[in-house]
Each structure stands twice: as structure tokens, then as C-alpha cells.
Amino acid sequence: MPDPAFKPRVESILRWALLAVAAAFFVLHFLHLNADFPNHSPWVDWAKYTDEGWYSDAATRHFQRGHWYLPGDFNPGVVVPIWPLMESLPFALFGASMAVARACAVATFGLVCAASWLLLYRWRDEESSEPRSRSFAPELAVLLLNVSPFCYVFFRLAVLEPPLVLLVLIALLAASAAGRGRLWLLIVLGVLMPVAVLTKTTAVAVFPAIGYLLWRCTGGTKDSAGRKAFLHAVAIAGTVAVILAAVYTFAVDHFRLADDARNIFAANGGHIHRSSAAPALLNALEDFRWAGLLGIPLCVGVVAALFRARRNPVVPTLLLWAGGYFGFIVYHAYRQPRYYLAIIVPLVLLLAHVAARPFVGLASSASKSRKLLAAATAVAMLGVITLEGRRTIGYVLHPDYTYLNAALQIRAAIAAEPGRSALVLSGSGSDLSLYTGLPSIGDTFTLLPTRPLAELYEPGWLALYSPREDAKRDELETYFHLQEVGRFYIMDEPEFKALVLYRLRPMTVPHR
């Protein structure tokens, strides 16, 4: 007679095995934090040249220069202050540097994995008719996230998507529990929504998913009492959110930062026109190739999830999350691979939910066709995990340090001339500041034009990318003396082939 405890023991071993492999891959994320964004990868994303420094600027400047705000420069912390606030404690403990900023991003990824596990664990038994047989979707989701090379690359960047994904998951957890009538959780949900927007303004695209889960959890689909409970919950959370948003808007206006806020929104503006809507949609769909080998299983998972959308609230919630953010990408008409991080995560959770379903109750009783489906699913998932894991390990084993080496050589060249201002004018200056501690001002998306900004701060150096910024160099030569000091070859994109350092001196009389 078979041991009745055998099946639970096997399931427990499987769960811990999945989590152990996931943990091993997670640790790999902390290696080579100063390395380049992987060269010759499928992803071409400008964030690897600028965004890490830009969105950490408020914290970097505070700890390196004593003040977070530079009048006239690009100050994204005015509109999206949450990420630099999250970096503040690590920067205070370990110093402001690129390695610490990226370690914050990896730690955020760890919290994303924990929140993903909790969300799927909360709904794991929703469809199971056997209380002793539970889905291992939470563990599978954590493993898929950790072996994914796409997640490895972009959850190591100190950009806004990792904290955005984390806050959305926490908001979904709060909505799940707030449906039980807990007032304090509704207040927490009301706080999380403006905080998510202040992390990355595109968080509004995920609000329908949060609202839907709250609607299902308050019983809005059942009767009039449920609908009243939902409206009551929305009123409380919405009031808190509106009050906090109003307070922050007042503070921005009171401290005379409204021009900076408008400048940031203008810099990130742009949307499709009616005539270009179809190409934008097709291009955005094509970009799912960035998901790599997970692409086909993710599509299968979405289709399969549609058949269970009414039974398990987390399924349509994840579909709304991915669909809402995809709609933003299409509308924005500015496709960068990092944007898809906020889509890949909910789709991976859906895939785990669907892939784990055939195994629920399999050991106790199952038809031959069910066993064949489970076997095919297991083989497919094992293949995806193995191949994706291989690519991730390949990135770990072959790091490049071209950007770090260039930054250190630039610092050495500047240190060799102590009589000249160390301030660097550069669109990538914020990244240089994180790598080296050099002070910098920007020449991209600044509130003031380049010339008056330079006259205000008197930089001694200029760093431009060649050939991408050769035209900018030619323009600057009309009112600055530029003397090339060094040319440093970095990463793998032809447009950004070299980072060129110039001595910079204003002219009293411009060239004619």
C-alpha cells in the first residue's frame, strides 16, 4: 500500500528544488555589477548610456555634491523621486556609485520575485478541487524570472522599471487583501498608487488591473452588496491617492519646480498619430522577440489563460496589467526593450500558472491524456529553463568593462590637470558621475540651452559620443574652444562607438 505522505513529500521536494535553482541564479545577478550592458545582445536600449545616471541623479548629487537639484539642468527627480529615495540608504552606507545603484536594482528584483510568489500563492488553490494538491506555479514563476536572460539584463540596470514592477505587485497584494474589508489596507493601496506614479508615470496604465482585482475581491461580481463594498473601497483608496497627489503637486509648485516638471514631461512626450497606429501596433508586437525563448510559451500561456479568466481573479488581472502597459507602449510610439520588463513579468506569472495546472492532482487520479499533457508541459518547461539559463550563465561568464575603463581613464585625465574645473558637460555625465564621482551637468533635455547652462556652471570638460554627437560637437565649436584629449572605445553600437573627451574653454568672440 502506497505511503499517503509520499505525494506531499515529492511535491515539497520539487518546490524546494525549483526555489533552490532560482536562488542560485539570483545570486549570479550580483556578480560584475560594474560590467557593461552585455555586448552583442539582442537588445539595443539607450538606457545603458544615460538613464541609470539620470534617474539616480537626485541621490547621486545629494551624496556627492551636497544638493540634489541643479537649476537649469535635467532634474527628473522632480517628477519621479521614488527611485532616488530608495537608493538613498544604500548610498549613505556604501557611497554613491554605479555598483551600489545596480545592487539596489538587483535587490528590488529579489523583492519582485518574493511578491510574485506571494501573489500566485494567494490564488494557488482557486481552481483546485483537491485541497491537499496545490499548484507549484509560485515556485515555477520565480524560477522562470531568474533564469530569463531578459530579466537578468534589465533587472540589473538602475532604471525605473524594477521599482515600478515591485510597486505594482505590492499594490495587487494589497488589493487582494483589502477585499476583506480592512481599512488600513485600503489606505495602503491609496498610498501605493501615487507612489507608483512617482516611480514612473506610466504606472497609470496598470491601474485598471489593480481596480479589477479589487472589484473581484470585494465581491463586485456577485451582488449589489459586493458592488457597494467595491465602491466604498474605491472611495477610500481614491481619496487617499488624490490627497497625496494634490499635496505633491502643491509642493512642486511651492518650491518653484513646475518648469522642471513640464520639461520632463516634454522630454518624454510623443504619441502615435491615427495614420501610424497600425504600424506602431505591429512593431510593438514584433518586439516580443526580445523575450527570447520565452516568447512562444508566453503566447501559449496567454491563450490558455483566457479560458480560465472567470474562475481565478489573478488571471484577468495579469492580462489587464500586460495589456494596459502594452497599450502605453503602442501609444507612446517609442519602443525600448526595458519597457517590456513591465509586460514580461505578468506574462511569466501567467505562464507559470498555466504550466503548473496539469500537475495539480496528477498523482492521485488522472486520465492518460492528462498525463501526456503533463509530460509534454514538463519537457517544454525543462527545455526553456535549460536554454534560457545557459544564455544567462553565458552573460555572467563573459563580462566586458569597456565603459568602466573609459570612465576611469577620463577621471585620470581630468585629475592630471588640477588647475582646471573638473566639471564635465555631457549627455552621459550622470553615468560618469556614478562611475567616478566626477561632477557633471547634462547637455540633453536640460531646462536651459547648452550655452547659458555652460556659462552658469563653467565646465572644464566635454564628453561626447562619436559619431552620434559629431553634429553637436560642430555646434559647440561655434562658441567654445574644444581640444580633444582622449578617445575611448566602448560597448558595441556603431552610433556610440567612442566616448571622446575634450578640454572646454568658452570663446570671448564666436567663430564666424
C-alpha positions as CSV (number, residue, x, y, z in Angstrom):
1,M,0.0,0.0,0.0
2,P,1.5,3.4,-1.0
3,D,2.5,5.8,1.7
4,P,-0.1,8.6,1.8
5,A,2.6,11.0,2.8
6,F,4.7,10.2,-0.3
7,K,3.0,12.5,-2.7
8,P,3.1,15.6,-0.4
9,R,6.8,14.8,0.2
10,V,7.6,14.6,-3.5
11,E,5.7,17.9,-4.1
12,S,7.7,19.6,-1.3
13,I,11.0,18.4,-2.7
14,L,10.0,19.7,-6.1
15,R,9.1,23.1,-4.7
16,W,12.3,23.4,-2.8
17,A,14.3,22.3,-5.8
18,L,12.8,24.9,-8.0
19,L,13.4,27.6,-5.4
20,A,17.0,26.4,-4.9
21,V,17.8,26.7,-8.6
22,A,16.1,30.1,-8.7
23,A,18.2,31.2,-5.7
24,A,21.4,30.1,-7.4
25,F,20.6,32.2,-10.5
26,F,19.5,35.1,-8.4
27,V,22.9,35.2,-6.7
28,L,24.5,35.5,-10.1
29,H,22.8,38.8,-10.6
30,F,25.1,40.4,-8.1
31,L,28.3,39.5,-10.0
32,H,30.1,42.0,-12.2
33,L,27.8,44.9,-11.2
34,N,30.2,47.4,-13.0
35,A,30.2,45.4,-16.2
36,D,28.8,46.7,-19.5
37,F,25.3,46.0,-20.6
38,P,26.0,42.7,-22.4
39,N,27.6,43.4,-25.8
40,H,26.2,41.8,-29.0
41,S,23.0,41.1,-27.2
42,P,19.6,41.2,-29.0
43,W,18.6,44.4,-27.1
44,V,19.5,47.9,-28.2
45,D,18.5,50.2,-25.4
46,W,19.7,53.7,-24.8
47,A,19.3,53.3,-21.1
48,K,22.8,51.8,-20.9
49,Y,24.3,55.1,-21.9
50,T,22.2,57.6,-19.9
51,D,19.2,56.5,-17.9
52,E,20.9,54.9,-15.0
53,G,22.7,58.1,-14.2
54,W,19.7,60.4,-15.0
55,Y,17.2,58.6,-12.7
56,S,19.7,58.3,-9.9
57,D,20.8,61.9,-10.2
58,A,18.9,63.3,-7.2
59,A,20.6,60.7,-4.9
60,T,24.0,60.9,-6.6
61,R,24.2,64.7,-6.4
62,H,23.0,64.7,-2.8
63,F,25.7,62.4,-1.6
64,Q,28.5,63.5,-4.0
65,R,27.8,67.3,-4.1
66,G,25.6,68.1,-1.1
67,H,22.5,69.1,-3.0
68,W,20.1,67.1,-5.2
69,Y,18.9,69.8,-7.5
70,L,20.8,71.7,-10.2
71,P,18.9,74.7,-11.6
72,G,18.7,74.7,-15.4
73,D,19.9,71.1,-15.7
74,F,17.8,68.0,-16.3
75,N,16.2,67.1,-12.9
76,P,14.0,64.0,-13.3
77,G,13.8,63.6,-9.5
78,V,11.2,66.4,-9.5
79,V,8.7,64.1,-11.2
80,V,10.0,60.6,-10.3
81,P,11.6,60.9,-6.9
82,I,10.9,57.4,-5.5
83,W,13.9,55.5,-7.1
84,P,16.5,58.0,-5.8
85,L,14.8,57.9,-2.4
86,M,15.1,54.1,-2.5
87,E,18.8,54.5,-3.3
88,S,19.5,56.9,-0.5
89,L,20.1,54.5,2.3
90,P,22.5,52.2,0.3
91,F,24.3,55.4,-0.9
92,A,24.6,56.6,2.6
93,L,26.0,53.3,3.8
94,F,28.3,52.4,0.9
95,G,28.7,55.6,-1.2
96,A,27.1,56.7,-4.4
97,S,28.4,54.5,-7.2
98,M,27.1,52.5,-10.2
99,A,27.8,49.2,-8.4
100,V,25.6,50.3,-5.4
101,A,22.9,51.6,-7.7
102,R,22.8,48.4,-9.6
103,A,22.9,46.4,-6.4
104,C,19.7,48.3,-5.4
105,A,18.1,47.2,-8.7
106,V,19.0,43.5,-8.1
107,A,17.7,43.7,-4.5
108,T,14.5,45.1,-6.0
109,F,14.4,42.2,-8.3
110,G,14.6,39.9,-5.3
111,L,11.6,41.6,-3.8
112,V,9.8,41.3,-7.2
113,C,10.4,37.5,-7.0
114,A,9.1,37.4,-3.4
115,A,6.0,39.4,-4.3
116,S,5.3,37.3,-7.4
117,W,5.5,34.2,-5.3
118,L,3.1,35.6,-2.7
119,L,0.6,36.8,-5.4
120,L,0.4,33.3,-7.0
121,Y,0.5,31.6,-3.6
122,R,-2.5,33.7,-2.6
123,W,-4.5,32.3,-5.5
124,R,-2.9,28.8,-6.0
125,D,-6.0,26.8,-4.8
126,E,-8.6,28.9,-6.5
127,E,-9.2,26.2,-9.2
128,S,-8.1,23.1,-7.3
129,S,-10.7,20.6,-6.3
130,E,-8.1,18.7,-4.2
131,P,-7.1,20.7,-1.1
132,R,-4.0,18.5,-0.5
133,S,-2.7,19.0,-4.0
134,R,-1.5,22.6,-4.6
135,S,-0.1,24.2,-7.7
136,F,3.6,24.8,-7.8
137,A,3.0,27.9,-10.0
138,P,4.6,30.3,-7.5
139,E,7.9,28.4,-7.5
140,L,7.9,27.9,-11.2
141,A,7.3,31.6,-11.8
142,V,10.3,32.6,-9.5
143,L,12.5,30.1,-11.4
144,L,11.4,31.4,-14.9
145,L,12.1,35.0,-13.8
146,N,15.6,34.2,-12.5
147,V,16.8,32.1,-15.5
148,S,15.5,34.6,-18.1
149,P,18.4,36.5,-19.8
150,F,16.0,39.4,-20.5
151,C,15.3,39.7,-16.8
152,Y,18.9,39.2,-15.9
153,V,20.0,42.1,-18.2
154,F,17.3,44.6,-17.3
155,F,16.8,43.9,-13.6
156,R,20.5,44.7,-13.2
157,L,20.1,48.2,-14.7
158,A,19.4,51.1,-12.2
159,V,16.4,52.3,-14.1
160,L,12.7,52.9,-13.2
161,E,11.2,49.6,-14.4
162,P,12.4,47.4,-11.5
163,P,10.8,49.5,-8.7
164,L,7.7,50.1,-10.9
165,V,7.1,46.3,-11.2
166,L,7.7,45.8,-7.5
167,L,5.2,48.5,-6.5
168,V,2.5,47.1,-8.9
169,L,2.9,43.7,-7.4
170,I,2.6,45.1,-3.8
171,A,-0.5,47.1,-4.9
172,L,-2.0,43.9,-6.3
173,L,-1.3,42.1,-3.0
174,A,-2.8,45.0,-1.1
175,A,-5.9,44.9,-3.3
176,S,-6.2,41.1,-2.8
177,A,-6.3,41.5,1.0
178,A,-8.2,44.8,1.1
179,G,-11.2,43.0,-0.3
180,R,-11.8,41.6,3.1
181,G,-12.8,45.0,4.4
182,R,-9.5,46.0,6.1
183,L,-9.5,49.8,6.2
184,W,-5.7,50.1,6.7
185,L,-5.1,48.1,3.6
186,L,-7.3,50.4,1.6
187,I,-5.3,53.3,2.9
188,V,-2.1,51.5,2.0
189,L,-3.5,50.9,-1.5
190,G,-4.3,54.6,-1.8
191,V,-0.7,55.5,-0.9
192,L,0.8,53.0,-3.3
193,M,-1.0,54.3,-6.4
194,P,0.6,57.8,-6.3
195,V,3.9,56.4,-5.1
196,A,3.9,54.1,-8.2
197,V,3.2,57.1,-10.5
198,L,6.1,59.0,-8.8
199,T,8.3,56.0,-9.5
200,K,7.4,56.0,-13.2
201,T,4.4,58.0,-14.6
202,T,3.4,55.1,-16.8
203,A,2.1,53.3,-13.7
204,V,-1.3,54.7,-14.6
205,A,-1.5,52.1,-17.4
206,V,-1.7,49.4,-14.7
207,F,-4.5,51.0,-12.6
208,P,-7.3,49.1,-14.4
209,A,-5.6,45.8,-13.4
210,I,-5.5,46.9,-9.8
211,G,-9.1,48.1,-9.9
212,Y,-10.3,44.9,-11.4
213,L,-8.6,42.7,-8.7
214,L,-10.1,44.9,-6.0
215,W,-13.5,44.6,-7.7
216,R,-13.3,40.8,-7.7
217,C,-12.0,40.6,-4.2
218,T,-14.8,42.8,-2.7
219,G,-17.5,40.7,-4.4
220,G,-18.3,43.2,-7.1
221,T,-19.2,40.4,-9.4
222,K,-21.7,38.7,-7.1
223,D,-24.4,41.1,-5.8
224,S,-25.4,44.6,-5.0
225,A,-23.7,44.4,-1.6
226,G,-20.5,43.4,-3.3
227,R,-20.7,46.4,-5.7
228,K,-21.3,48.7,-2.7
229,A,-18.3,47.3,-1.0
230,F,-16.2,47.9,-4.1
231,L,-17.4,51.5,-4.4
232,H,-16.7,52.0,-0.7
233,A,-13.2,50.6,-1.2
234,V,-12.5,52.8,-4.3
235,A,-13.8,55.9,-2.4
236,I,-11.3,55.3,0.5
237,A,-8.3,54.4,-1.6
238,G,-9.1,57.1,-4.2
239,T,-9.5,59.8,-1.6
240,V,-6.1,59.0,-0.1
241,A,-4.5,58.9,-3.6
242,V,-6.0,62.2,-4.6
243,I,-4.9,63.9,-1.4
244,L,-1.3,62.7,-1.7
245,A,-1.2,63.7,-5.4
246,A,-2.6,67.2,-4.6
247,V,0.0,67.6,-1.8
248,Y,2.8,66.7,-4.0
249,T,1.6,68.9,-6.8
250,F,1.4,71.8,-4.4
251,A,4.9,71.1,-3.1
252,V,6.3,71.1,-6.7
253,D,4.6,74.5,-7.3
254,H,5.6,75.9,-3.9
255,F,9.3,75.1,-4.4
256,R,9.1,76.5,-8.0
257,L,9.9,73.2,-9.7
258,A,6.9,73.4,-12.1
259,D,9.1,74.3,-15.0
260,D,11.3,71.3,-14.4
261,A,8.2,69.1,-14.2
262,R,6.9,70.4,-17.5
263,N,10.4,70.0,-19.1
264,I,10.5,66.3,-18.1
265,F,7.1,65.6,-19.5
266,A,8.0,67.4,-22.7
267,A,11.2,65.3,-23.0
268,N,9.2,62.1,-22.6
269,G,6.3,63.3,-24.8
270,G,5.2,61.8,-28.1
271,H,2.5,59.5,-29.2
272,I,1.2,57.8,-32.4
273,H,-1.0,59.6,-34.9
274,R,-4.0,57.9,-36.4
275,S,-2.3,57.2,-39.6
276,S,0.6,55.4,-37.9
277,A,-1.4,53.4,-35.4
278,A,-1.3,50.1,-37.3
279,P,2.5,50.1,-37.9
280,A,3.0,51.1,-34.3
281,L,0.9,48.1,-33.1
282,L,2.7,45.7,-35.4
283,N,6.1,46.9,-34.4
284,A,5.3,46.6,-30.7
285,L,4.0,43.1,-31.3
286,E,7.2,42.2,-33.2
287,D,9.3,43.4,-30.3
288,F,8.1,40.5,-28.2
289,R,11.0,38.7,-29.8
290,W,13.0,40.4,-27.0
291,A,11.5,37.8,-24.6
292,G,13.8,35.2,-26.3
293,L,12.8,31.6,-26.0
294,L,10.1,32.5,-23.5
295,G,8.2,34.3,-26.3
296,I,6.3,31.3,-27.7
297,P,5.4,29.8,-24.3
298,L,4.3,33.2,-23.1
299,C,1.9,33.4,-26.1
300,V,0.6,29.9,-25.4
301,G,0.2,30.8,-21.7
302,V,-1.9,33.9,-22.6
303,V,-4.2,31.9,-24.8
304,A,-4.7,29.2,-22.3
305,A,-5.2,31.7,-19.5
306,L,-8.2,33.2,-21.4
307,F,-10.2,30.0,-20.8
308,R,-9.8,30.3,-17.0
309,A,-10.2,34.1,-16.7
310,R,-13.5,33.9,-14.9
311,R,-12.5,31.2,-12.4
312,N,-9.3,32.8,-11.0
313,P,-9.2,36.6,-10.5
314,V,-5.4,36.7,-10.8
315,V,-5.6,35.6,-14.5
316,P,-7.5,38.5,-15.9
317,T,-5.6,40.8,-13.5
318,L,-2.3,39.8,-15.1
319,L,-3.8,40.0,-18.6
320,L,-5.0,43.6,-17.8
321,W,-1.6,44.5,-16.5
322,A,0.2,43.3,-19.5
323,G,-2.4,44.6,-21.9
324,G,-2.5,48.1,-20.3
325,Y,1.2,48.5,-20.4
326,F,1.4,47.2,-23.9
327,G,-1.2,49.8,-24.9
328,F,1.0,52.5,-23.4
329,I,4.0,51.3,-25.5
330,V,1.9,51.4,-28.7
331,Y,0.5,54.8,-27.9
332,H,3.9,56.2,-26.8
333,A,5.4,55.0,-30.1
334,Y,8.9,54.9,-28.6
335,R,9.9,51.3,-28.2
336,Q,12.8,50.5,-25.9
337,P,13.4,46.9,-24.7
338,R,13.3,48.0,-21.0
339,Y,9.7,49.0,-21.3
340,Y,8.8,45.3,-21.9
341,L,10.0,44.4,-18.4
342,A,6.7,45.6,-17.1
343,I,4.9,43.2,-19.6
344,I,7.2,40.2,-19.4
345,V,6.8,39.8,-15.6
346,P,3.0,39.4,-15.6
347,L,3.2,37.2,-18.6
348,V,5.7,34.9,-16.9
349,L,3.4,34.7,-13.9
350,L,0.6,33.7,-16.3
351,L,2.8,31.1,-18.0
352,A,3.7,29.6,-14.6
353,H,0.0,29.5,-13.6
354,V,-1.0,27.7,-16.8
355,A,2.0,25.4,-17.0
356,A,1.6,24.2,-13.4
357,R,-2.1,23.5,-13.8
358,P,-1.8,20.0,-15.5
359,F,0.1,18.7,-12.5
360,V,-2.5,19.5,-9.8
361,G,-3.9,16.2,-8.5
362,L,-2.0,14.3,-11.2
363,A,-0.6,11.7,-8.8
364,S,-3.9,10.7,-7.2
365,S,-6.1,10.3,-10.4
366,A,-5.6,11.4,-13.9
367,S,-6.6,10.2,-17.4
368,K,-4.0,9.1,-19.9
369,S,-4.4,12.3,-22.0
370,R,-3.9,14.4,-18.8
371,K,-0.7,12.6,-18.0
372,L,0.5,13.1,-21.6
373,L,-0.2,16.8,-21.3
374,A,1.7,17.0,-18.1
375,A,4.6,15.2,-19.5
376,A,4.7,17.4,-22.6
377,T,4.5,20.5,-20.4
378,A,7.3,19.3,-18.2
379,V,9.6,18.6,-21.2
380,A,8.8,22.0,-22.7
381,M,9.4,23.9,-19.4
382,L,12.6,22.0,-18.8
383,G,13.8,22.8,-22.3
384,V,13.0,26.5,-21.9
385,I,14.6,26.7,-18.4
386,T,17.7,24.9,-19.6
387,L,18.3,27.0,-22.7
388,E,17.4,30.3,-21.1
389,G,19.6,29.5,-18.1
390,R,22.5,28.7,-20.5
391,R,22.2,32.2,-22.1
392,T,22.1,33.9,-18.7
393,I,25.2,32.0,-17.5
394,G,26.9,33.0,-20.7
395,Y,26.4,36.6,-19.9
396,V,27.7,36.0,-16.4
397,L,30.8,34.3,-17.6
398,H,31.8,36.8,-20.2
399,P,31.6,40.4,-18.8
400,D,33.1,43.4,-20.5
401,Y,34.2,46.6,-18.7
402,T,34.7,49.0,-21.6
403,Y,32.5,51.7,-20.1
404,L,34.1,51.5,-16.6
405,N,37.6,51.5,-18.1
406,A,36.7,54.6,-20.2
407,A,35.3,56.4,-17.2
408,L,38.4,55.7,-15.1
409,Q,40.7,57.0,-17.9
410,I,38.6,60.1,-18.2
411,R,38.9,60.6,-14.4
412,A,42.7,60.2,-14.6
413,A,42.9,62.7,-17.5
414,I,40.9,65.2,-15.5
415,A,42.9,64.6,-12.3
416,A,46.1,65.3,-14.2
417,E,45.1,68.9,-14.7
418,P,44.1,70.1,-11.1
419,G,44.0,73.7,-12.1
420,R,41.1,73.2,-14.4
421,S,37.5,72.7,-13.3
422,A,36.6,69.0,-13.0
423,L,33.0,69.6,-14.1
424,V,32.1,67.6,-17.2
425,L,29.5,68.7,-19.7
426,S,27.9,65.6,-21.2
427,G,24.7,63.8,-22.0
428,S,26.2,60.8,-20.3
429,G,27.6,62.9,-17.5
430,S,25.3,61.4,-14.9
431,D,26.6,57.9,-15.6
432,L,30.2,59.2,-15.4
433,S,29.4,60.7,-12.0
434,L,28.1,57.3,-10.8
435,Y,31.2,55.5,-12.1
436,T,33.8,58.0,-11.0
437,G,32.4,60.7,-8.6
438,L,33.2,63.4,-11.2
439,P,30.7,66.3,-11.1
440,S,28.7,66.8,-14.3
441,I,26.0,68.7,-16.0
442,G,23.9,67.5,-18.9
443,D,23.5,68.7,-22.5
444,T,20.3,66.7,-23.1
445,F,16.8,67.6,-22.0
446,T,18.1,70.4,-19.9
447,L,15.8,73.3,-18.9
448,L,18.4,75.9,-20.1
449,P,20.0,75.7,-23.5
450,T,23.6,74.4,-23.5
451,R,25.4,77.7,-23.9
452,P,23.7,79.6,-20.9
453,L,23.9,76.4,-18.9
454,A,27.7,76.2,-19.5
455,E,28.1,79.9,-18.8
456,L,26.3,79.4,-15.5
457,Y,28.4,76.4,-14.3
458,E,31.6,76.9,-16.3
459,P,32.5,73.2,-17.0
460,G,36.1,72.5,-17.8
461,W,35.5,69.3,-19.9
462,L,33.2,68.0,-22.6
463,A,32.4,64.3,-23.3
464,L,30.5,63.4,-26.4
465,Y,29.7,60.2,-28.3
466,S,31.2,59.8,-31.8
467,P,29.8,59.6,-34.4
468,R,26.3,60.1,-32.9
469,E,27.1,63.5,-31.4
470,D,29.5,64.8,-34.0
471,A,26.9,67.4,-35.1
472,K,26.6,68.6,-31.5
473,R,30.4,69.0,-31.4
474,D,30.3,71.1,-34.5
475,E,27.6,73.3,-33.0
476,L,29.5,73.7,-29.7
477,E,32.6,74.8,-31.6
478,T,30.9,78.0,-32.6
479,Y,31.2,79.3,-29.0
480,F,33.7,77.0,-27.3
481,H,37.3,76.1,-27.9
482,L,37.4,72.3,-28.0
483,Q,40.6,70.3,-27.7
484,E,40.4,66.6,-27.9
485,V,42.2,64.9,-25.0
486,G,41.2,61.2,-25.5
487,R,39.0,58.8,-27.4
488,F,37.7,55.8,-25.6
489,Y,36.0,52.9,-27.4
490,I,33.1,51.4,-25.6
491,M,30.5,48.8,-26.0
492,D,29.2,47.5,-29.3
493,E,26.9,50.0,-31.0
494,P,28.3,51.9,-34.1
495,E,26.5,55.1,-33.2
496,F,28.2,55.2,-29.8
497,K,31.5,53.8,-31.0
498,A,33.7,56.2,-29.0
499,L,33.3,58.4,-26.0
500,V,35.5,61.5,-26.7
501,L,36.9,63.8,-24.0
502,Y,37.6,67.5,-24.9
503,R,39.1,70.3,-22.9
504,L,36.5,73.0,-22.9
505,R,37.0,76.8,-22.8
506,P,34.4,79.5,-23.7
507,M,35.2,81.9,-26.5
508,T,35.0,85.6,-26.0
509,V,34.2,86.0,-29.7
510,P,32.3,83.3,-31.5
511,H,33.6,81.8,-34.8
512,R,32.1,83.3,-37.9
